[in-house]
Amino acid sequence: MAAQSSTVFHYLDIGRMGRGEVVNLFLKDAGIEYQDIRYSYPGETWQNTSDELKRRGLTRTGKLPAVEYNGHVLNQHIPTLRYLARDLGRYDGETSWEKYVVDAVSDIYIDWRFKWVANLGNSTDEYKNDTAPQYYDVLAQYYAESGGPYLLGDKITYADFAVYQSIDNDQRTGTLPTKLPDTILKFRETFEQRPNIAEYIKNNFPKA
């Protein structure tokens, strides 16, 4: 499918953190050309910016990310990924069972993210010692069933982008378990070797 030059991605200027980066990685990997607009956060001007985005019809909740795509405005990062996957005809399961697995893991990620956000800046022992390890152990069971490296074996899906982001964000907040299941380590390594992802990380977040 030809790149969509009219696509516009709106998100917070917070680097690789947060749910918007899941969508950003997806757009990069899919080869969709887009305008990347970032907004200062946190800060005294954010509330005014949020209100303006609502007035412009770019978000109903006042939150981001938002993606302008083919005449539509997409909000909520997981539904946005589902829509893009369906529109592109890839990044999703092919059978009803595969679609169920992708949706199920996406829901597990959403549950994780709720708890991760609640622990930002003040991670509890419960999150670090119980919540996070249990989350990756559950994911490992799903990835092991397909043989990996991706959730559906050698076929990447939109859920893989969310899972990768959870690993990356836990690492950045110091809450990633010291020992990850082998299937999750294999997935992370393979994901970061995808050409567009590898180039993006190298150019924007080089290792010290």
NORLIN-V602938 format. One record per residue. N is the residue number from 1. SS is DSSP state (~ for helix, > for strand, _ for the rest). PSI is psi in whole degrees, -180 to 180 (* if undefined). Layout:
n->(N & N)
ss->(SS & SS)
psi->(PSI & PSI)
This chain:
n->(1 & 2 & 3 & 4 & 5 & 6 & 7 & 8 & 9 & 10 & 11 & 12 & 13 & 14 & 15 & 16 & 17 & 18 & 19 & 20 & 21 & 22 & 23 & 24 & 25 & 26 & 27 & 28 & 29 & 30 & 31 & 32 & 33 & 34 & 35 & 36 & 37 & 38 & 39 & 40 & 41 & 42 & 43 & 44 & 45 & 46 & 47 & 48 & 49 & 50 & 51 & 52 & 53 & 54 & 55 & 56 & 57 & 58 & 59 & 60 & 61 & 62 & 63 & 64 & 65 & 66 & 67 & 68 & 69 & 70 & 71 & 72 & 73 & 74 & 75 & 76 & 77 & 78 & 79 & 80 & 81 & 82 & 83 & 84 & 85 & 86 & 87 & 88 & 89 & 90 & 91 & 92 & 93 & 94 & 95 & 96 & 97 & 98 & 99 & 100 & 101 & 102 & 103 & 104 & 105 & 106 & 107 & 108 & 109 & 110 & 111 & 112 & 113 & 114 & 115 & 116 & 117 & 118 & 119 & 120 & 121 & 122 & 123 & 124 & 125 & 126 & 127 & 128 & 129 & 130 & 131 & 132 & 133 & 134 & 135 & 136 & 137 & 138 & 139 & 140 & 141 & 142 & 143 & 144 & 145 & 146 & 147 & 148 & 149 & 150 & 151 & 152 & 153 & 154 & 155 & 156 & 157 & 158 & 159 & 160 & 161 & 162 & 163 & 164 & 165 & 166 & 167 & 168 & 169 & 170 & 171 & 172 & 173 & 174 & 175 & 176 & 177 & 178 & 179 & 180 & 181 & 182 & 183 & 184 & 185 & 186 & 187 & 188 & 189 & 190 & 191 & 192 & 193 & 194 & 195 & 196 & 197 & 198 & 199 & 200 & 201 & 202 & 203 & 204 & 205 & 206 & 207 & 208)
ss->(_ & _ & _ & _ & _ & _ & > & > & > & > & > & > & _ & _ & _ & _ & _ & _ & _ & ~ & ~ & ~ & ~ & ~ & ~ & ~ & ~ & ~ & ~ & ~ & _ & _ & _ & > & > & > & > & > & > & _ & _ & _ & _ & _ & _ & ~ & ~ & ~ & ~ & ~ & ~ & ~ & ~ & ~ & ~ & _ & _ & _ & _ & _ & _ & _ & _ & _ & _ & > & > & > & > & _ & _ & > & > & > & > & _ & ~ & ~ & ~ & ~ & ~ & ~ & ~ & ~ & ~ & ~ & ~ & ~ & _ & _ & _ & _ & _ & _ & _ & ~ & ~ & ~ & ~ & ~ & ~ & ~ & ~ & ~ & ~ & ~ & ~ & ~ & ~ & ~ & ~ & ~ & ~ & ~ & ~ & ~ & ~ & ~ & _ & _ & _ & _ & _ & _ & ~ & ~ & ~ & ~ & ~ & ~ & ~ & ~ & ~ & ~ & ~ & ~ & ~ & ~ & ~ & ~ & ~ & ~ & ~ & ~ & ~ & ~ & _ & _ & _ & > & _ & > & > & _ & > & _ & _ & ~ & ~ & ~ & ~ & ~ & ~ & ~ & ~ & ~ & ~ & ~ & ~ & ~ & ~ & ~ & _ & _ & _ & _ & _ & _ & _ & _ & _ & ~ & ~ & ~ & ~ & ~ & ~ & ~ & ~ & ~ & ~ & ~ & _ & _ & ~ & ~ & ~ & ~ & ~ & ~ & ~ & ~ & ~ & ~ & _ & _ & _ & _)
psi->(139 & 148 & 145 & 96 & -16 & -1 & 136 & 129 & 122 & 126 & 177 & 151 & 74 & 28 & -133 & 9 & 152 & 172 & -28 & -29 & -25 & -46 & -41 & -46 & -39 & -47 & -41 & -50 & -38 & -12 & 25 & 121 & 136 & 158 & 129 & 110 & 124 & 150 & 140 & 134 & 138 & 175 & 169 & -23 & -9 & -42 & -42 & -40 & -44 & -44 & -39 & -39 & -36 & -42 & -34 & -5 & 21 & -14 & 138 & -24 & -13 & 4 & 161 & 159 & 164 & 142 & 122 & 118 & 118 & 44 & 2 & 157 & 121 & 130 & 170 & 112 & -38 & -47 & -33 & -44 & -41 & -44 & -48 & -41 & -45 & -40 & -37 & -20 & 26 & -180 & 23 & 171 & 159 & -39 & 166 & -38 & -46 & -41 & -38 & -46 & -44 & -44 & -40 & -46 & -35 & -40 & -38 & -41 & -44 & -42 & -43 & -46 & -38 & -44 & -36 & -45 & -40 & -21 & 2 & 129 & -13 & 65 & 130 & 160 & -34 & -43 & -48 & -37 & -21 & -59 & -55 & -50 & -41 & -38 & -49 & -29 & -41 & -45 & -42 & -35 & -41 & -44 & -33 & -32 & -34 & -13 & -3 & -174 & -20 & 175 & -39 & 42 & -119 & 8 & 115 & 146 & 170 & -29 & -31 & -33 & -39 & -43 & -44 & -42 & -36 & -40 & -48 & -44 & -38 & -38 & -41 & -22 & 7 & 25 & 10 & 131 & 144 & -24 & 110 & 150 & 147 & -37 & -34 & -39 & -42 & -43 & -49 & -45 & -44 & -42 & -45 & -11 & -5 & 131 & -52 & -34 & -45 & -42 & -42 & -48 & -45 & -42 & -27 & -26 & 61 & 149 & 144 & *)
